């Protein structure tokens, strides 16, 4: 990957929640020619008026160490995104947890979701019915106390293959993503 694309990828990994989510949303919108939703209930609208939701996560090594005075310097340095990003191949052998959250399945027909690995992007699609019916997704419709109608599921090294085998649409390189918006 050239310097410009690497900086682009690193910038994506540096974005926080809403700004990162907007990148994923614009990626799906551009790839599949969807329209803006004109509402906050769901993200996009297909040409057939199907409601689309978009949820992605970055793949980072888990960091379970407790920061103490004797490991502070090492802990902070090891937390940099450069040190924590996982490639697709590395993710199969390293603990990671991508939380696909704030899923309001009453609000959409299709969920586009996936993982931003350090070397490529995994794009999956699932229907709202499949989310609840597929027991191997381990969907929980309970995310926060008192919060009804909003759930989550996790993608990790143990569930990755299930998502790949059942819901993968495509992999996208960072070069392809970069060129999509260039």
C-alpha positions in Angstrom: 0.0 0.0 0.0 1.4 3.4 -1.0 2.1 6.2 1.5 -1.1 8.1 0.7 -3.4 5.1 1.1 -1.6 4.1 4.3 -2.2 7.5 5.8 -5.8 7.2 4.7 -6.2 3.8 6.4 -4.4 5.0 9.5 -6.7 8.0 9.6 -9.8 5.8 9.4 -8.5 3.8 12.4 -8.0 7.0 14.3 -11.6 8.2 13.9 -14.0 7.8 16.8 -17.5 6.4 16.8 -19.7 8.7 14.8 -17.0 9.9 12.4 -15.8 6.3 11.8 -19.5 5.2 11.3 -19.9 7.9 8.7 -17.0 6.5 6.7 -18.6 3.0 6.7 -22.0 4.5 5.8 -20.6 6.5 2.9 -18.6 3.4 1.7 -21.8 1.3 1.5 -23.8 4.1 0.0 -21.2 4.6 -2.8 -20.6 0.9 -3.4 -24.3 0.0 -3.8 -25.8 3.3 -5.0 -28.1 3.9 -2.0 -29.7 7.2 -1.1 -29.6 9.1 2.1 -32.4 8.1 4.5 -33.7 11.6 5.4 -34.3 10.3 9.0 -32.1 9.2 11.9 -34.0 5.9 12.3 -31.8 4.2 9.7 -28.8 5.1 7.6 -29.6 4.6 3.9 -32.5 3.8 1.5 -32.3 1.5 -1.5 -33.9 2.3 -4.9 -36.7 -0.1 -3.8 -37.3 1.9 -0.6 -35.7 -0.8 1.5 -34.3 0.6 4.8 -30.5 0.0 5.3 -28.5 0.1 8.5 -24.7 0.2 8.5 -22.5 -1.0 11.4 -18.7 -1.6 11.2 -15.8 -1.9 13.7 -12.0 -1.7 13.5 -10.1 -4.9 14.3 -7.6 -4.2 17.1 -5.7 -6.5 19.4 -7.3 -6.8 22.8 -5.4 -4.9 25.5 -6.2 -6.3 28.9 -3.3 -5.0 30.9 -4.0 -2.8 33.9 -1.9 0.4 33.7 0.3 0.8 36.8 3.3 3.0 37.5 5.7 0.2 36.7 4.2 -0.5 33.3 2.8 2.9 32.3 5.3 3.7 29.5 5.1 0.2 28.0 1.3 0.2 28.3 0.8 3.5 26.5 3.2 2.7 23.7 1.6 -0.7 23.1 -1.8 1.0 22.9 -1.0 2.9 19.7 -3.2 2.0 16.8 -0.1 1.0 14.8 0.8 -1.6 17.5 -2.8 -2.8 17.9 -4.1 -3.1 14.3 -4.6 -6.6 13.1 -4.5 -7.9 9.5 -7.1 -10.4 8.3 -4.6 -13.3 8.8 -3.5 -12.1 12.2 -7.0 -11.9 13.4 -7.5 -15.6 13.1 -4.9 -16.2 15.8 -5.2 -13.2 18.1 -7.9 -12.2 20.5 -10.0 -9.3 19.2 -13.6 -8.2 19.7 -15.6 -6.2 17.2 -18.9 -5.1 18.8 -21.6 -4.6 16.3 -23.9 -2.6 18.5 -26.9 -0.3 18.7 -28.8 -2.5 16.3 -32.5 -1.5 16.1 -33.8 -4.3 13.9 -37.3 -2.9 13.8 -35.9 0.1 11.8 -34.4 -1.7 8.8 -34.6 -4.5 6.3 -30.8 -5.1 5.7 -27.8 -4.6 7.9 -24.5 -4.1 6.3 -21.7 -4.8 8.8 -18.2 -5.9 9.0 -14.6 -5.3 10.0 -11.9 -2.9 9.1 -8.7 -5.1 9.3 -5.3 -3.4 8.8 -5.1 -4.9 5.3 -8.7 -5.1 4.0 -12.3 -4.5 4.8 -14.8 -7.3 5.3 -18.3 -6.4 4.1 -21.2 -8.6 5.2 -25.0 -8.2 4.8 -27.7 -9.8 6.8 -31.5 -9.3 7.1 -33.2 -8.3 10.3 -34.8 -11.8 10.5 -31.5 -13.6 10.0 -30.0 -11.6 12.9 -32.5 -13.0 15.3 -32.8 -16.5 13.8 -29.1 -17.4 13.4 -28.2 -18.7 16.8 -24.5 -18.7 15.9 -24.5 -14.9 15.7 -25.2 -14.8 19.4 -27.4 -11.7 19.0 -28.5 -10.1 22.2 -31.5 -7.8 22.0 -30.5 -6.3 25.4 -27.6 -3.8 25.2 -28.1 -1.4 28.1 -30.3 -1.4 31.2 -33.8 0.0 30.3 -33.0 0.0 26.6 -35.5 -1.9 24.6 -35.4 -2.6 20.9 -31.7 -2.2 20.6 -29.2 -5.1 20.5 -25.7 -6.2 19.6 -23.5 -9.1 18.5 -19.8 -9.6 18.5 -17.3 -10.7 15.8 -14.2 -12.3 17.2 -11.7 -15.0 16.2 -14.2 -17.6 17.2 -17.2 -16.3 15.2 -15.3 -14.8 12.3 -15.6 -17.9 10.1 -19.4 -18.0 10.6 -19.8 -14.5 9.3 -17.5 -15.2 6.4 -19.2 -18.4 5.4 -22.8 -17.0 5.7 -22.9 -13.3 5.2 -19.8 -12.1 3.4 -20.5 -10.0 0.3 -16.9 -8.9 -0.5 -13.6 -7.8 0.7 -12.5 -4.3 -0.2 -8.9 -3.1 -0.2 -7.9 0.3 1.2 -6.7 1.2 -2.3 -10.2 0.4 -3.6 -11.9 2.4 -0.9 -9.5 5.4 -1.4 -10.1 5.3 -5.2 -13.9 5.1 -4.6 -13.7 8.6 -3.2 -10.8 10.1 -5.1 
